Amino acid sequence: MNCVFDIPINNKAQFNFKNKSKNYSIWPTIFPTSSISLRKNFFKIFLKNINKADFPHLEIDARLSIFSKFYMNEYNVLKKKITHYNYDQNGITANIRKYSKTWWIRRSEAFTYLKIIMRKKKTPFVLSFDYYLTNFFSILLK
């Protein structure tokens, strides 16, 4: 394993994750990450395939999740919950309201990042209703 994620224990019922059958779907595989462990070589490959200045609204854990799943073809989530999620009202995403302008822009960046990763991997990107809806609102709100 090159990269391992942990779904944290949380005291609120705000995080319910469902497995989706479509391999090209990135939602909700990007979850509130409490812990990510990765090998040095994996991180070097990751850094070679991204420009850290691109996608300013997309957090590193989202990028790592997408890269691991769609470029490295592995998505390892520990079955045992070993960390606790601590909600911080001043955290990076705490003030991003669902369906706000920033929420749509971040979602659009995630799709764009996914398309780039899949292009590098020479894997087709399937355009979904969610993709079109996200791009529609992102363009509308700019």
Secondary structure as GFF3:
##gff-version 3
##sequence-region A 1 142
A	DSSP	beta_strand	3	6	.	.	.	ID=ss1
A	DSSP	beta_strand	35	38	.	.	.	ID=ss2
A	DSSP	alpha_helix	40	48	.	.	.	ID=ss3
A	DSSP	alpha_helix	60	70	.	.	.	ID=ss4
A	DSSP	beta_strand	76	77	.	.	.	ID=ss5
A	DSSP	alpha_helix	101	120	.	.	.	ID=ss6
A	DSSP	alpha_helix	129	141	.	.	.	ID=ss7
###
